[in-house]
Amino acid sequence: MELEDLRVFCAVVDAGSFTAAAAGLHYTQSGVSRRIAALERISGGALFTRQARGVRATEAGRALHGHARDLIARLDAAAEDLRALRDGVGGRLRIGAFATANAALLPHALARFRAARGGVHTTVREALSPALLDGLRAGTLDAAVVSDYPTGTLDATGLELRELGEDPMLVALAYDHPLATAPNLRLRDLASESWIEAARHGIGSETMLAAACERAGFVPRSDIDAPSWAAKLGYVAAGLGVTLIPRLATAAVRSDVVLRSVADDLPRRRVCLALPPPGVRLSAAMALGELVTEEAADLSGDDVSSRSRDRR
């Protein structure tokens, strides 16, 4: 059975007339008659009885009408869902982000996205950047905000990376630290401090810190290993050490901690929007990407040092 034949058939049942159905569908009456005749041949019998004024569905016609109506409704719903996905106003959008991006960058962008496209169901998953790229390849994520260090170890094979900007590292000190307001702060001024760092190996803040401190002429001392930003900043606030924190995380920094930039060459992460290939890319993912790009530009323009001093 042809879908258009079924649509014409339902129109005739609803209108009770070939003539009225033809007018509503912008068909000729003979065109309607040909489609109904084709359906009757397939069905093996008459679908309508002719009356003085119009037609009435037979028992077979009434049985077919129920199925045809449900089928057409489901196909129309499928077409509407596909249209919503194509236009980025419906369906679901599965987003991934590394931890620091979830401090302010993605939340601000996602809030704007939901306000503009409430018909899209969004979910967020936090993970390390390599795992997020794997999720994009596996089809479990539709877009992700990822980061990489200058050594460029991320494998983005088969994906597109759109650079959002750099995420420089800042030094976090207790608000009453003697150097919290010192002018022209340098790493070597903190040579005697204990550095609160996560115990990890390979690419990461610990390795980058060691390299930066080596260039400044000292080896950083660390006697507290803390993997989370909340824990690191807790120890910093208690005056037990200092730490590095990415600029993207400044919105989540507690009020008893001051952030300072230093004149030395501290590590800068590259922040990117990762997308699947164009053929499977969602319009909603592109729309979110535009908002994330705008938020990244706004955050990079913040004066972190002055804001930290004001917070004191």
N, C-alpha and C positions, 0 to 999 in steps of 0.2 A: 504493500500500500504506500502510495506517495503521500508525504506530509501535506502538501498543498491540497490534494484531493480530500484529505480528512478535514482540513480547515474549511474548505468549501462545503463539505457535508455538514459540519457543525453549524455553519452559518445558515444553511437551508433549514435545519431542524429548529434553530432558534427563531428564524424569521417566519417559518411556516409557508414559505413561498420561494420558488426559484427566481421569480422576478425581483422580489425584495432583497434576496441574498445577492443577486447579481449587482443590484444598485449599490448595496453596501460595500461590496468588494471591488467595485469598478470593473466588473466582468460583463461580457455579453450574456444574455440568457442561454444562448446556444453553448457558450463556453462552460457554464455551470452544468448544463445538461450532459455534456461530454464527460465531465469529471465524475458526476454521479453515476453515469452509465458504466464508467471504468470500475468504480468501486463495487457496483452491483455485480459485475462479472466476476470480480475477485471474491466477493462475499458469497456467491452462489445463489443469489435470489434478490427480490425487490427490497429496497430499503425505505421506500415511500409508497403510499397509496395516493393516487391523484383524486382530488376532490373538486367540487365546483369552484371553490375559492382556495387556491393553494394546495398544499400537500400535508400529509401527516405521516410521521415515522411508523413503520411496521414494527413488529416485535423484534425482528433482526436489527432494524434501524435503531431502536431504543437501546438495545444491548451494545451495539457498536458506538453509539453516541457517548455512553458513559466512559468507555475506554478511550475513545478519541479525545474527549474533553480533558481527561486526566493526563493523557500523553502530551497533548499540546501545551497544557499548563506547565508540565515539568520541563518540556523543551524550552518554553519561553523563559522559565525561571533560570534554566542553565544559561541561556543566551544573556540574560540580565546579569548573572554572576560574572560571566566572561567579560561583559562590557564594563562592569564595575572594576574588575581586575585590570583591564586594559587602560581605563581612565584613572586608575589609582584612587578610587573612592569607595572600594569595598574589598571584601576578602580579608586575608590575614597578612601581616608583615612580621617576620621573625628577625629580630635585630640582635646582634652580638656586639660586645664592647669590652675592652680591657678595663681593669679596675679604676684607673684614674679618670678615664673618660666618663665614668658613671658619677663622678663628683659634681659636675656642672654641665659639661659640654653636651652629653647626650640628653640628660634630663630637660634642659632648657629647650633643645631642639624638639624633643618628643612631645613636650607640653604644647608647643606651637602646632606641631603636626596633628595631634589629637583634636585640638580646637578647630582646625581647618578641615580635617578629614575624619570626622567621628565615625563614619561607616567602616573604617578599616580597623580590624582587631589587631593590636600590636602586642608583642611579647618581647622581653629582653632577657638575654642570657649573658652572664659575665664569665669570662675565661681568659686565659693567656692568648696572645695573638696567634701563635701557630695553631692552636686548637680552633680558633675562630675561622681561620682560613680553611681548615679541614672541614668545618661545618658548612661553609659555602660550597665547597666542592661536592660534599655529600648530599646537598640539597636540604639540609636541616636548618639553614639560615638563609635569609634573603639579602642581608646587608650587614656590614660589620665595621666598627671603628677599631683600627689596629694601630700598633706602634712598632717602631724598629729603631735600633741604634745605628750610628753612622757606619758600622761595619756591614750593615745590610744583610743580615742572616735570614730574613723571612723568605720563605719559598712561596711566591705568589703565582706559580705556574697555572695557567688556565683562567686566571682571574684578572680583574682590572683594579689597580690601585690609584686612587686620586689623592694627591697630597693635600692635606689641610693646613699644614704649617709645622713649625718646630715647637717642641715642648721643652724649654730650658729648665735646668735644675736650679733650685734656690736653697739657701741654708736656713734651717729652722732653729731658732734659739728661744730660750725662755724669755718672757717679756721683761724680766728684771736682770737679764744677763748683762754684764758690763759692756759687751760689744753690740748690744741690741741697737744702739743708735750711733755707733762709731762711724765716722765718715770713711769712705774709701776702703771698705772691708775687703781683706784678702784671705785666701785659704791659710796662708802661713800664720795669720793671726790666731788661727784656731788649732794650731799644731799640738797644743797640750790638751785639747779636749778629747773626751770619749765620744766616738761616733756610734750612734744607734743605727744599726744596719741589719738587714735580713741575711741570714747565713745561706748563701747560694753560690753556685759556681758558674763560670761561663759568662755570657753576656748579661749584664744587669747593673744595677746601681753600685753594688759593692766593687766590682771590677773597675767600673768607670771612676769611682771615687778614688780607688788606689792609684790609678793612672794619673788623675788630676793632682792628687797630693804629692805623688812622686815628682811631677813637674814643678810643684811648689817647694820641693826640697825636704819633705818629711814623709814618714810612714804613718798612716792613720791608726790610732789605737781604738779598739772596739772590744768592750767587755759585756755588752748587752746585745743579744740577737733577738730582733723582733720583726716578724714577717709583715704585720699589718700596719697601715698608716695610723690607725687609732692608737695602737700600742706604742709606735715610735714617738708620736706626738705627746703621748702621756708621759713617757720618760723625759722627753725634752722639757715639757712644762714643769716637771718636778725638779729640774735643774741637774739631771743626771747625765746630760750629754747633749749633743747637737746631731742633726741629721740632714740629709738632702731630701727635698720634696719637689715633685714636678710642679711646674706652674699651673697646669690644668687642675691640680688638686687644691688650689688656694681657697676656693669657695668653701671647702669642708674643714679648713684649719680652725682650731679652737681659739678662743679669744685671749688665752694666756700664753700664746706662742706668737713670736714675731718672725716674719720671713724677710730675708735679706738677699739681695743679689751680691755677687762678689766679682772682683775685677778679673779673676782667673778664668781660664777656659774650662768651664764645667760641661759635663755631657749634655747633649741636646738630642732628645728623641724626635724622630720623624713620625708624625701622626697622619694616618691615611684613612680614607673611606675605601673599603674593599667591596667589590660588587662581582656577581657572577657574570658570565658572558652575556652579550646583548640579547641573544636568542631566548634566554630564560630569565631575563631581568624584568622585575616588576616596575610598573610606573610609580607605585607608591614608594619603592626603594629610592628611585630617582628624586622624588619630591622630598623625602626625608633627607637625602644627601645634600640638597640645596640648603635646607635649614641648618644642617650640621656645619656646612661650609660657612654660613653666615655667623653662626655662634662661635666658631673657631676664630674668625676674624675679630669679633667683638672681644673675646677673652684675651687674645694676644695683645690688644690695645690697653688692657688694664695696667694701671700704675700700682704694682704689687707692693713696693716698698712703702709708698705713702699711705696705702690703705692699711698696711700692717701697723704703721706708727699711729694712725688715727684710732685703730682698735685699742691701742693701749690707753 
